[in-house]
Amino acid sequence: MSLVKLNIARGVTGTLSTSNYSAGTTHYTTFRLTSNYTISSTSTWEYFTANLSSTMTSPSGVTNLGSVVTESSGVFTFPETGIWNVGMNIYAFRSGDNWDQAYCKAFVTTNNSSYSEFLQTAESVNAGSGSRETIMNGSGLLDVTDTANVKVKFGIYSTAPISAWGHATRNGTYFTFEKIASTWLILVAVMEVVFVVNNPCPDCGALRLEDCACPDECESCGA
């Protein structure tokens, strides 16, 4: 709580803290798929649950920023609350044949149990010969208000047995998590704005008319 006194003659006194507000990227984590993943059954949603790494030490110069997002069996947990930009990039391929439809989705839970999709990308490859390759990507904002309950996972679906390309030192199929701001809470500092006369009452020292202790019709302050 802050107490701010506004003196008409002298201006505003007091300080309104900004410690609850932040903006700009403070955390950034990238997870790579480190080896190829081929869906085991068509027309069924499967999830990326293995061969995911956030160790950004190769090649030289790549890095994460701040506290990293963690992952367990394909479920991603945020290190702190805030507004997070969640992105996915799926490098999909199939050797020697077409595929009709492929989808990738990001799913979010707010109770660490039931998941809902909040991001979807799609691709269809039906022409040509030889290997088929495509990129499916997208991003969306999440308001992470509780790190124990707000979590994310990623899924892939196809009508043909496609693969997601992975590599230990290159970003082919990867997922990104960027914290860009504090949680959207309207933090209102409780302020008492005190309007005062230009000068204290010379008899009782009151700053406000309603605080003047002088007799009725005080000539000094007008009370």
Secondary structure, DSSP 4 states (H G I P E B T S, - for coil): ----EEETTTEEES----TT--EEEEEEEEEEE-S-EE-SSTTS-EE--SSEE----SSTT---BSSPPEEETTEEE-SS-EEEEEEEEEEEEESSS-EEEEEEEEEEESSSS--EEEEEEEEEE-SSSS-EEEEEEEEEEEEE--TTT-EEEEEEEESS--EE---SSS-SSEEEEEEEE------PPP-------SS--TTT--SSGGG--SPSS-TTT--
